Amino acid sequence: MDNQNNLPLHLGIIMDGNGRWAKKRGMPRTFGHKAGAEALRSVVDECRRLGIRYVTLYAFSTENWKRPAEEVSVLMDLFDRYLDEAAARLDKSRIVFLGDKSAFPDRLRSKMEQLELDSRDIDDFTIMLAMNYGGRDELVRAARAIAAKAVRGDISPDEISEDTIARELYTYPAVECDYIIRTSGEQRLSNFLMWQSAYSEFYFTDVMWPDFGVKQLHEALDEYTHRKRRFGGI
Ligand code: FPP
């Protein structure tokens, strides 16, 4: 498989089912998140190998703070470890965080900022981690930024275009998301990449995220290569 074979330029993944995967094994939900972090590593490595340019992973939504403190704390530890690994492999991928970083513990937030800074010149492979991210929140943020420009007189309301909005999104310049995979049998967007998914193709699988590996990724990508994308045309 390579990009000549019509692979998505920008792949989005909603990594769902960690908790149920663990429960089925009589284990705590956090065991599922640990296994989910392993799945993430192998799937991201394979995306890089295949030449997919952008991979966006839904790691933590604005709503996930409502989970029990113990679960949130384990997720923060997993993020922390992942950031350390990414920092140690800086030549490999650009890392961008989608979402409001200010809500994270200071230590984590400064690692996130440093990693973004240190990896910003890598342009062949970008991992976008949606953390404390919500699609509506992203649009509210964009509206505020544009309104502030209008108040300053830097833009007039009739100059506001789709491009004006796209430029204020966390994912810019990767605006379109070509393909979105969601695991665990759920079939909804859950506030992920709302603007960017306007023309996305979707792939839903019953496989729980910790069981989603290279084989399952290839199956999903094979399916994408057979889809005909018309973007509203015929
Ligand atoms: C959804 O499963 C998963 C999450 C809310 C967290 C995703 C996190 C990881 C894959 C772990 C590591 C991430 C990084 C970036 C290292 P769920 O808990 O909602 O599962 P359920 O629907 O079965 O309850």
Boltz pocket constraint, residues with backbone or C-beta under 6 A from the ligand:
constraints:
  - pocket:
      binder: B
      contacts: [[A, 15], [A, 16], [A, 17], [A, 18], [A, 19], [A, 20], [A, 21], [A, 33], [A, 34], [A, 36], [A, 37], [A, 40], [A, 58], [A, 59], [A, 60], [A, 61], [A, 64], [A, 75], [A, 78], [A, 79], [A, 82], [A, 129], [A, 184], [A, 209]]
      max_distance: 6.0
